[in-house]
Amino acid sequence: MLASPQVVLMYFWARWCPPEYRLMDTWVERVADRRKRSLKIVKVDVEEEPVLAERYVIRAVPTLLLFKSGQVVDRSVGAMPRTVIRRMLEGHL
């Protein structure tokens, strides 16, 4: 999956996140809808996938990891508006 020809955006989240952080769910989905051909979204609940969260040293949610050719090329921690998510992707798509 991470070695996909598409850029992969891994979105780490948790059900207990405050509502203002959960807005990112919608923003990530909107960005994914607009970039279907070049971007794959993987949503990871840190409580259901603690080993994966530990592997990528996730210490806070939400966290976004951007993979290109299987390698992490960008990381962002904390809630952010969709414009910041778009900017994060711009140089990699």
All heavy atoms as an XYZ file, in Angstrom:
768
protein
N       0.826     -1.193      0.000
C       0.000      0.000      0.000
C       0.870      1.257      0.000
O       0.637      2.163     -0.772
C      -0.923     -0.035      1.208
C      -1.559      1.278      1.506
S      -2.572      1.339      2.981
C      -1.499      0.745      4.236
N       1.877      1.345      0.871
C       2.700      2.543      0.940
C       3.637      2.655     -0.250
O       4.123      3.733     -0.558
C       3.490      2.585      2.254
C       2.628      2.712      3.503
C       3.493      2.702      4.747
C       1.756      3.947      3.459
N       3.889      1.546     -0.931
C       4.715      1.573     -2.128
C       3.850      1.823     -3.367
O       4.275      1.584     -4.483
C       5.489      0.271     -2.261
N       2.670      2.316     -3.167
C       1.722      2.607     -4.226
C       2.287      3.642     -5.203
O       3.062      4.511     -4.802
C       0.443      3.167     -3.583
O      -0.399      3.739     -4.539
N       1.900      3.569     -6.475
C       2.317      4.618     -7.407
C       1.674      5.970     -7.057
O       2.153      7.017     -7.449
C       1.838      4.112     -8.768
C       0.813      3.083     -8.472
C       1.123      2.533     -7.116
N       0.607      5.911     -6.289
C      -0.039      7.131     -5.814
C       0.679      7.640     -4.566
O       1.311      6.874     -3.845
C      -1.496      6.859     -5.430
C      -2.393      6.489     -6.568
C      -3.764      6.103     -6.055
O      -3.891      5.158     -5.296
N      -4.776      6.844     -6.476
N       0.552      8.916     -4.316
C       0.987      9.477     -3.043
C      -0.020      8.992     -1.998
O      -1.222      8.904     -2.271
C       1.024     11.023     -3.116
C       1.266     11.628     -1.759
C       2.080     11.477     -4.112
N       0.470      8.635     -0.800
C      -0.399      8.120      0.255
C      -0.394      9.110      1.420
O       0.667      9.485      1.922
C       0.069      6.734      0.747
C      -0.800      6.241      1.895
C       0.072      5.731     -0.405
N      -1.580      9.522      1.830
C      -1.749     10.378      2.998
C      -2.318      9.512      4.110
O      -3.426      9.004      4.006
C      -2.692     11.540      2.700
C      -2.923     12.519      3.848
C      -1.621     13.247      4.198
C      -4.002     13.520      3.480
N      -1.523      9.300      5.159
C      -1.952      8.500      6.291
C      -2.423      9.456      7.389
O      -1.659     10.317      7.836
C      -0.813      7.611      6.779
C      -1.263      6.543      7.748
S       0.065      5.385      8.193
C       0.150      4.394      6.714
N      -3.665      9.311      7.768
C      -4.322     10.205      8.713
C      -4.550      9.461     10.025
O      -5.394      8.572     10.102
C      -5.632     10.680      8.086
C      -6.573     11.443      8.967
C      -6.128     12.389      9.875
C      -7.939     11.236      8.875
C      -7.015     13.099     10.674
C      -8.846     11.941      9.651
C      -8.367     12.864     10.558
O      -9.239     13.565     11.338
N      -3.783      9.790     11.056
C      -3.919      9.188     12.370
C      -4.894     10.023     13.190
O      -4.731     11.237     13.286
C      -2.562      9.126     13.080
C      -1.627      8.124     12.481
C      -0.791      8.490     11.440
C      -1.579      6.817     12.946
C       0.077      7.573     10.874
C      -0.713      5.895     12.388
C       0.119      6.273     11.348
N      -5.866      9.371     13.791
C      -6.914     10.050     14.536
C      -7.364      9.162     15.694
O      -6.886      8.033     15.840
C      -8.094     10.366     13.621
C      -8.843      9.136     13.204
C      -8.419      8.174     12.318
C     -10.094      8.693     13.692
N      -9.347      7.171     12.223
C     -10.385      7.466     13.060
C     -11.001      9.203     14.600
C     -11.547      6.751     13.309
C     -12.163      8.491     14.831
C     -12.429      7.290     14.190
N      -8.307      9.658     16.505
C      -8.905      8.879     17.595
C     -10.338      9.357     17.805
O     -10.645     10.526     17.589
C      -8.101      9.053     18.877
N     -11.173      8.457     18.234
C     -12.581      8.799     18.478
C     -12.743      9.844     19.572
O     -13.700     10.591     19.586
C     -13.374      7.548     18.855
C     -13.601      6.642     17.693
C     -14.488      5.460     18.075
N     -14.687      4.617     16.926
C     -13.925      3.572     16.621
N     -12.930      3.236     17.402
N     -14.165      2.866     15.541
N     -11.814      9.880     20.507
C     -11.913     10.806     21.629
C     -11.383     12.204     21.311
O     -11.389     13.076     22.172
C     -11.183     10.244     22.853
C      -9.839      9.656     22.563
C      -9.543      8.337     22.411
C      -8.605     10.361     22.372
N      -8.207      8.175     22.141
C      -7.611      9.406     22.117
C      -8.248     11.703     22.392
C      -6.289      9.753     21.883
C      -6.922     12.048     22.150
C      -5.963     11.079     21.907
N     -10.957     12.457     20.089
C     -10.499     13.801     19.704
C     -11.621     14.814     19.917
O     -12.788     14.504     19.662
C     -10.095     13.845     18.236
S      -8.468     13.217     17.892
N     -11.280     16.013     20.328
C     -12.297     17.054     20.465
C     -12.989     17.325     19.123
O     -12.386     17.133     18.062
C     -11.506     18.287     20.907
C     -10.202     17.782     21.389
C      -9.950     16.485     20.694
N     -14.239     17.768     19.161
C     -15.003     17.997     17.927
C     -14.296     18.914     16.928
O     -14.364     18.682     15.727
C     -16.313     18.617     18.416
C     -16.434     18.189     19.824
C     -15.040     18.034     20.350
N     -13.616     19.938     17.396
C     -12.939     20.840     16.461
C     -11.808     20.128     15.708
O     -11.490     20.482     14.582
C     -12.426     22.102     17.158
C     -11.433     21.863     18.276
C     -12.071     21.622     19.643
O     -13.280     21.378     19.734
O     -11.317     21.681     20.626
N     -11.218     19.109     16.300
C     -10.192     18.326     15.613
C     -10.830     17.353     14.629
O     -10.260     17.039     13.606
C      -9.342     17.549     16.614
C      -8.351     18.374     17.383
C      -8.482     19.752     17.503
C      -7.280     17.789     18.006
C      -7.575     20.499     18.226
C      -6.367     18.535     18.734
C      -6.520     19.878     18.837
O      -5.620     20.622     19.540
N     -12.010     16.876     14.964
C     -12.696     15.909     14.101
C     -13.163     16.536     12.796
O     -13.493     15.832     11.846
C     -13.881     15.278     14.839
C     -13.515     14.452     16.069
C     -12.719     13.197     15.741
N     -13.395     12.319     14.832
C     -14.290     11.415     15.176
N     -14.614     11.243     16.437
N     -14.866     10.665     14.267
N     -13.165     17.866     12.705
C     -13.474     18.530     11.437
C     -12.487     18.111     10.358
O     -12.802     18.127      9.176
C     -13.433     20.052     11.598
C     -14.607     20.684     12.316
C     -14.338     22.168     12.537
C     -15.884     20.485     11.534
N     -11.291     17.723     10.772
C     -10.292     17.286      9.791
C     -10.761     16.073      9.014
O     -10.354     15.873      7.881
C      -8.955     16.997     10.466
C      -8.121     18.237     10.615
S      -6.452     17.901     11.174
C      -5.808     16.815      9.932
N     -11.620     15.245      9.614
C     -12.168     14.090      8.896
C     -12.778     14.543      7.574
O     -12.482     13.996      6.513
C     -13.257     13.387      9.717
C     -12.740     12.718     10.969
O     -11.518     12.715     11.198
O     -13.572     12.195     11.732
N     -13.620     15.550      7.652
C     -14.296     16.077      6.466
C     -13.298     16.683      5.496
O     -13.379     16.461      4.290
C     -15.340     17.130      6.873
O     -16.245     16.523      7.784
C     -16.089     17.664      5.675
N     -12.346     17.458      6.010
C     -11.373     18.114      5.136
C     -10.499     17.112      4.405
O     -10.237     17.254      3.212
C     -10.523     19.098      5.926
C     -11.319     20.215      6.512
C     -12.483     20.754      6.014
C     -11.051     20.932      7.708
N     -12.931     21.762      6.838
C     -12.074     21.893      7.876
C     -10.051     20.854      8.663
C     -12.105     22.770      8.957
C     -10.074     21.727      9.735
C     -11.093     22.665      9.866
N     -10.054     16.073      5.114
C      -9.225     15.046      4.477
C     -10.036     14.334      3.400
O      -9.539     14.089      2.299
C      -8.669     14.061      5.531
C      -8.087     12.825      4.873
C      -7.618     14.751      6.399
N     -11.290     14.027      3.693
C     -12.142     13.352      2.701
C     -12.376     14.230      1.464
O     -12.368     13.747      0.337
C     -13.465     12.946      3.337
C     -13.305     11.806      4.308
C     -14.563     11.526      5.104
O     -15.647     12.018      4.726
O     -14.451     10.807      6.120
N     -12.573     15.530      1.660
C     -12.778     16.437      0.521
C     -11.538     16.518     -0.355
O     -11.639     16.484     -1.580
C     -13.155     17.828      1.008
C     -14.565     17.939      1.477
C     -14.900     19.351      1.860
N     -16.224     19.416      2.451
C     -16.704     20.478      3.035
N     -15.989     21.585      3.123
N     -17.914     20.474      3.555
N     -10.387     16.618      0.274
C      -9.138     16.658     -0.486
C      -8.965     15.347     -1.252
O      -8.602     15.335     -2.425
C      -7.930     16.926      0.440
C      -6.616     16.694     -0.283
C      -7.992     18.342      0.987
N      -9.265     14.233     -0.606
C      -9.137     12.923     -1.249
C     -10.072     12.801     -2.438
O      -9.682     12.273     -3.490
C      -9.427     11.820     -0.238
N     -11.306     13.289     -2.311
C     -12.262     13.228     -3.418
C     -11.761     13.994     -4.636
O     -11.960     13.571     -5.771
C     -13.628     13.777     -2.992
C     -14.406     12.798     -2.145
O     -14.050     11.602     -2.118
O     -15.377     13.231     -1.484
N     -11.122     15.108     -4.399
C     -10.640     15.941     -5.502
C      -9.376     15.392     -6.152
O      -9.040     15.778     -7.259
C     -10.393     17.360     -5.013
C     -11.676     18.055     -4.632
C     -11.435     19.472     -4.228
N     -12.715     20.092     -3.903
C     -12.894     20.952     -2.928
N     -11.879     21.336     -2.190
N     -14.081     21.460     -2.685
N      -8.658     14.526     -5.450
C      -7.367     14.024     -5.940
C      -7.359     12.498     -6.079
O      -6.323     11.870     -5.907
C      -6.258     14.426     -4.970
C      -6.219     15.861     -4.591
C      -5.404     16.631     -5.557
N      -5.231     17.995     -5.046
C      -4.398     18.833     -5.534
N      -3.639     18.480     -6.541
N      -4.314     20.047     -5.055
N      -8.490     11.907     -6.394
C      -8.646     10.453     -6.423
C      -7.583      9.728     -7.239
O      -7.126      8.668     -6.857
C     -10.021     10.073     -6.975
C     -11.143     10.326     -6.035
C     -12.453      9.947     -6.668
C     -13.598     10.352     -5.768
N     -14.885     10.098     -6.365
N      -7.211     10.286     -8.365
C      -6.262      9.595     -9.246
C      -4.837      9.624     -8.736
O      -4.065      8.725     -9.021
C      -6.316     10.192    -10.638
C      -7.627      9.922    -11.309
C      -7.650     10.439    -12.693
N      -8.948     10.128    -13.292
C      -9.331     10.571    -14.436
N      -8.556     11.370    -15.131
N     -10.512     10.242    -14.917
N      -4.476     10.655     -8.004
C      -3.080     10.796     -7.592
C      -2.842     10.614     -6.094
O      -1.699     10.608     -5.648
C      -2.555     12.164     -8.023
O      -3.342     13.191     -7.451
N      -3.914     10.435     -5.310
C      -3.771     10.387     -3.861
C      -4.609      9.265     -3.257
O      -5.771      9.090     -3.600
C      -4.221     11.729     -3.255
C      -4.171     11.861     -1.743
C      -2.733     11.839     -1.246
C      -4.855     13.159     -1.316
N      -3.992      8.528     -2.352
C      -4.711      7.497     -1.610
C      -4.703      7.918     -0.142
O      -3.671      8.315      0.391
C      -4.007      6.152     -1.765
C      -4.665      5.032     -1.013
C      -3.955      3.724     -1.296
C      -4.586      2.584     -0.546
N      -5.872      2.183     -1.051
N      -5.857      7.832      0.510
C      -5.986      8.186      1.923
C      -6.096      6.908      2.747
O      -6.867      6.008      2.410
C      -7.247      9.043      2.177
C      -7.214     10.323      1.362
C      -7.421      9.324      3.662
C      -6.193     11.322      1.778
N      -5.334      6.855      3.830
C      -5.421      5.752      4.774
C      -5.717      6.374      6.135
O      -4.925      7.153      6.647
C      -4.106      4.949      4.834
C      -4.200      3.844      5.877
C      -3.753      4.397      3.472
N      -6.865      6.055      6.682
C      -7.289      6.610      7.967
C      -7.000      5.568      9.053
O      -7.447      4.424      8.944
C      -8.781      6.942      7.900
C      -9.270      7.762      9.044
C     -10.702      8.203      8.778
C     -11.274      8.911      9.986
N     -12.666      9.268      9.790
N      -6.240      5.964     10.083
C      -5.794      5.032     11.113
C      -6.264      5.507     12.489
O      -5.856      6.576     12.946
C      -4.252      4.912     11.111
C      -3.796      3.939     12.185
C      -3.731      4.508      9.740
N      -7.093      4.708     13.138
C      -7.514      4.974     14.514
C      -6.381      4.468     15.419
O      -6.084      3.268     15.429
C      -8.820      4.242     14.809
C      -9.371      4.506     16.197
O      -8.580      4.802     17.124
O     -10.593      4.402     16.367
N      -5.752      5.359     16.172
C      -4.593      4.976     16.983
C      -4.931      3.962     18.074
O      -4.054      3.219     18.508
C      -3.886      6.215     17.592
C      -3.292      7.083     16.512
C      -4.808      7.006     18.492
N      -6.181      3.927     18.504
C      -6.572      2.942     19.513
C      -6.731      1.550     18.914
O      -6.489      0.553     19.578
C      -7.853      3.377     20.211
C      -7.628      4.584     21.099
C      -8.863      4.983     21.881
O      -9.979      4.532     21.543
O      -8.699      5.747     22.839
N      -7.141      1.474     17.655
C      -7.301      0.185     16.996
C      -5.999     -0.314     16.384
O      -5.853     -1.515     16.154
C      -8.384      0.280     15.918
C      -9.766      0.473     16.477
C     -10.828      0.540     15.403
O     -10.547      0.204     14.241
O     -11.958      0.947     15.735
N      -5.084      0.593     16.099
C      -3.806      0.233     15.459
C      -2.619      0.802     16.236
O      -1.821      1.571     15.704
C      -3.782      0.769     14.022
C      -4.864      0.215     13.128
C      -4.644     -1.240     12.761
O      -3.519     -1.760     12.938
O      -5.611     -1.872     12.310
N      -2.467      0.410     17.517
C      -1.380      0.982     18.319
C       0.017      0.628     17.806
O       0.953      1.421     17.942
C      -1.625      0.414     19.721
C      -2.403     -0.828     19.498
C      -3.248     -0.563     18.275
N       0.185     -0.528     17.207
C       1.496     -0.923     16.685
C       1.898     -0.016     15.526
O       3.047      0.444     15.439
C       1.500     -2.415     16.266
C       2.804     -2.787     15.579
C       1.257     -3.303     17.475
N       0.954      0.274     14.648
C       1.229      1.163     13.520
C       1.527      2.582     14.017
O       2.454      3.244     13.533
C       0.043      1.168     12.556
C       0.232      1.844     11.220
C       1.395      1.231     10.446
C      -1.038      1.760     10.401
N       0.762      3.034     14.998
C       0.999      4.357     15.572
C       2.392      4.426     16.207
O       3.109      5.416     16.059
C      -0.078      4.694     16.598
N       2.787      3.379     16.879
C       4.122      3.339     17.500
C       5.218      3.296     16.427
O       6.250      3.955     16.557
C       4.235      2.126     18.422
C       5.539      2.053     19.173
C       5.750      3.206     20.140
O       4.762      3.753     20.669
O       6.912      3.575     20.359
N       4.979      2.549     15.384
C       5.971      2.439     14.299
C       6.314      3.808     13.719
O       7.459      4.086     13.385
C       5.430      1.531     13.203
C       6.347      1.417     12.023
C       5.783      0.497     10.990
N       6.685      0.410      9.849
C       6.394     -0.186      8.736
N       5.222     -0.789      8.604
N       7.246     -0.207      7.746
N       5.303      4.667     13.591
C       5.519      5.998     13.012
C       5.629      7.092     14.077
O       5.550      8.268     13.752
C       4.424      6.309     11.993
C       4.565      5.431     10.780
C       3.676      4.407     10.531
C       5.632      5.602      9.911
C       3.823      3.577      9.433
C       5.800      4.778      8.813
C       4.888      3.762      8.582
O       5.054      2.945      7.488
N       5.820      6.689     15.322
C       6.059      7.599     16.448
C       4.970      8.679     16.517
O       5.245      9.872     16.532
C       7.473      8.228     16.366
C       7.836      8.900     17.677
C       8.528      7.201     16.000
N       3.729      8.227     16.550
C       2.599      9.136     16.661
C       2.384      9.438     18.137
O       2.046      8.557     18.912
C       1.322      8.525     16.030
C       1.571      8.112     14.583
C       0.150      9.493     16.164
C       2.058      9.201     13.668
N       2.597     10.687     18.513
C       2.482     11.102     19.913
C       1.274     11.993     20.163
O       0.934     12.258     21.308
C       3.754     11.836     20.351
C       4.995     11.011     20.246
C       5.008      9.939     21.326
N       6.209      9.137     21.227
C       6.223      7.839     21.021
N       5.095      7.178     20.903
N       7.352      7.177     20.961
N       0.658     12.474     19.097
C      -0.526     13.330     19.214
C      -1.405     13.097     17.996
O      -0.920     12.726     16.931
C      -0.106     14.798     19.290
N      -2.687     13.291     18.190
C      -3.620     13.202     17.066
C      -4.417     14.486     17.001
O      -4.655     15.114     18.038
C      -4.557     11.972     17.197
C      -3.795     10.696     16.975
C      -5.286     11.941     18.514
N      -4.771     14.882     15.815
C      -4.506     14.236     14.541
C      -3.056     14.449     14.072
O      -2.439     15.450     14.397
C      -5.485     14.919     13.584
C      -5.740     16.259     14.195
C      -5.608     16.077     15.680
N      -2.562     13.468     13.333
C      -1.261     13.555     12.682
C      -1.427     13.078     11.248
O      -2.092     12.074     11.000
C      -0.201     12.688     13.394
O       0.045     13.227     14.681
C       1.105     12.651     12.614
N      -0.820     13.787     10.315
C      -0.815     13.400      8.915
C       0.606     13.025      8.522
O       1.554     13.760      8.819
C      -1.269     14.548      8.021
C      -2.689     15.063      8.201
C      -2.928     16.263      7.299
C      -3.701     13.972      7.911
N       0.756     11.880      7.853
C       2.027     11.481      7.264
C       1.801     11.367      5.772
O       0.820     10.778      5.319
C       2.501     10.129      7.794
C       2.824     10.018      9.269
C       3.319      8.601      9.582
C       3.871     11.022      9.678
N       2.716     11.906      5.003
C       2.622     11.852      3.551
C       3.738     10.952      3.030
O       4.910     11.166      3.343
C       2.749     13.259      2.972
C       2.439     13.407      1.501
C       0.988     13.036      1.198
C       2.709     14.833      1.045
N       3.354      9.932      2.274
C       4.295      8.960      1.728
C       4.384      9.107      0.211
O       3.369      9.273     -0.463
C       3.835      7.534      2.024
C       3.878      7.164      3.471
C       2.839      7.504      4.316
C       4.955      6.461      3.979
C       2.864      7.147      5.652
C       4.992      6.101      5.325
C       3.945      6.450      6.153
N       5.583      9.009     -0.285
C       5.819      8.979     -1.724
C       6.845      7.887     -1.972
O       7.896      7.868     -1.341
C       6.325     10.340     -2.207
C       6.285     10.508     -3.695
C       6.554     11.948     -4.060
C       6.361     12.149     -5.547
N       6.596     13.540     -5.910
N       6.502      6.956     -2.840
C       7.366      5.799     -3.115
C       7.720      5.055     -1.839
O       8.851      4.590     -1.659
C       8.644      6.241     -3.848
O       8.322      6.883     -5.052
N       6.773      4.970     -0.915
C       6.955      4.210      0.307
C       7.724      4.914      1.411
O       7.896      4.360      2.490
N       8.152      6.148      1.185
C       8.926      6.894      2.172
C       8.130      8.097      2.704
O       7.421      8.739      1.937
C      10.226      7.416      1.547
C      11.133      6.332      1.008
C      11.631      5.406      2.094
O      12.058      5.842      3.159
N      11.540      4.107      1.847
N       8.283      8.382      3.992
C       7.643      9.564      4.565
C       8.343     10.800      4.006
O       9.552     10.942      4.142
C       7.724      9.570      6.104
C       7.108     10.839      6.663
C       7.027      8.349      6.691
N       7.568     11.677      3.359
C       8.141     12.900      2.789
C       7.651     14.158      3.505
O       8.205     15.237      3.299
C       7.876     13.015      1.269
C       8.606     11.912      0.519
C       6.391     12.983      0.956
N       6.622     14.014      4.344
C       6.133     15.154      5.103
C       5.320     14.646      6.281
O       4.761     13.544      6.235
C       5.280     16.073      4.225
C       5.252     17.517      4.720
O       5.714     17.772      5.855
O       4.767     18.381      3.976
N       5.251     15.464      7.324
C       4.513     15.129      8.550
C       3.918     16.419      9.091
O       4.566     17.461      9.071
C       5.466     14.529      9.570
C       4.871     14.314     10.941
C       5.938     13.886     11.945
N       6.321     12.516     11.766
C       5.898     11.500     12.513
N       5.070     11.725     13.506
N       6.292     10.286     12.281
N       2.688     16.315      9.600
C       2.048     17.465     10.220
C       1.252     16.982     11.423
O       0.555     15.970     11.341
C       1.136     18.161      9.217
O       0.621     19.330      9.781
N       1.384     17.697     12.538
C       0.718     17.304     13.773
C      -0.242     18.405     14.206
O       0.109     19.583     14.167
C       1.755     17.054     14.894
C       1.061     16.674     16.194
C       2.750     15.972     14.476
N      -1.439     17.995     14.603
C      -2.431     18.941     15.092
C      -3.494     19.234     14.056
O      -3.340     18.935     12.875
N      -4.577     19.820     14.521
C      -5.680     20.168     13.624
C      -5.246     21.280     12.693
O      -4.491     22.168     13.072
C      -6.890     20.606     14.435
N      -5.689     21.194     11.452
C      -5.337     22.204     10.465
C      -6.469     22.353      9.460
O      -7.210     21.409      9.225
C      -4.039     21.826      9.760
C      -4.159     20.573      8.929
S      -2.595     19.858      8.504
C      -2.182     19.087     10.048
N      -6.586     23.530      8.860
C      -7.620     23.721      7.832
C      -7.220     23.020      6.537
O      -6.056     22.680      6.326
C      -7.663     25.241      7.644
C      -6.343     25.720      8.117
C      -5.866     24.756      9.158
N      -8.198     22.822      5.680
C      -7.923     22.097      4.437
C      -6.940     22.825      3.530
O      -6.258     22.186      2.743
C      -9.210     21.756      3.704
C      -9.989     22.914      3.191
C     -11.219     22.429      2.440
N     -12.020     23.572      2.094
C     -13.233     23.778      2.522
N     -13.818     22.907      3.284
N     -13.891     24.859      2.165
N      -6.828     24.146      3.652
C      -5.837     24.856      2.834
C      -4.418     24.415      3.197
O      -3.564     24.287      2.320
C      -5.961     26.384      3.000
O      -5.877     26.712      4.385
C      -7.257     26.905      2.424
N      -4.177     24.162      4.467
C      -2.857     23.687      4.901
C      -2.627     22.262      4.398
O      -1.522     21.924      3.953
C      -2.716     23.779      6.434
C      -1.423     23.155      6.903
C      -2.812     25.228      6.885
N      -3.655     21.443      4.430
C      -3.540     20.075      3.912
C      -3.221     20.123      2.415
O      -2.343     19.410      1.939
C      -4.832     19.269      4.172
C      -5.066     19.127      5.678
C      -4.757     17.900      3.509
C      -6.435     18.589      6.049
N      -3.915     20.978      1.677
C      -3.649     21.123      0.236
C      -2.217     21.559     -0.016
O      -1.548     21.026     -0.895
C      -4.624     22.110     -0.399
C      -5.899     21.441     -0.844
C      -6.688     22.376     -1.740
N      -7.938     22.620     -1.044
C      -8.494     23.790     -0.848
N      -7.951     24.882     -1.295
N      -9.642     23.894     -0.214
N      -1.732     22.527      0.764
C      -0.353     23.006      0.605
C       0.648     21.883      0.897
O       1.675     21.783      0.236
C      -0.077     24.205      1.488
C      -0.376     25.502      0.780
C       0.074     26.696      1.594
N      -1.141     27.279      2.167
C      -1.314     27.627      3.416
N      -0.342     27.500      4.293
N      -2.439     28.120      3.837
N       0.333     21.071      1.878
C       1.201     19.947      2.223
C       1.349     18.990      1.035
O       2.413     18.446      0.771
C       0.609     19.209      3.425
C       1.384     18.027      3.914
S       0.498     17.279      5.321
C       1.620     15.981      5.747
N       0.270     18.822      0.290
C       0.252     17.897     -0.847
C       0.842     18.482     -2.128
O       1.347     17.729     -2.965
C      -1.180     17.454     -1.128
C      -1.874     16.682     -0.011
C      -3.348     16.535     -0.335
C      -1.232     15.337      0.184
N       0.762     19.776     -2.290
C       1.097     20.427     -3.557
C       2.418     19.997     -4.176
O       2.487     19.699     -5.360
C       1.095     21.945     -3.404
C      -0.285     22.540     -3.469
C      -0.293     24.037     -3.219
O       0.784     24.647     -3.019
O      -1.396     24.605     -3.209
N       3.460     19.947     -3.419
C       4.759     19.622     -3.985
C       4.981     18.151     -4.254
O       6.028     17.774     -4.789
N       4.013     17.318     -3.907
C       4.212     15.873     -4.006
C       3.279     15.171     -4.985
O       3.461     14.001     -5.265
C       4.088     15.246     -2.618
C       5.046     15.818     -1.632
N       6.395     15.545     -1.660
C       4.868     16.684     -0.598
C       6.996     16.202     -0.682
N       6.094     16.895     -0.034
N       2.276     15.877     -5.468
C       1.329     15.240     -6.406
C       1.692     15.536     -7.842
O       2.250     16.520     -8.182
C      -0.099     15.728     -6.119
C      -0.655     15.329     -4.770
C      -2.035     15.943     -4.564
C      -0.754     13.826     -4.649
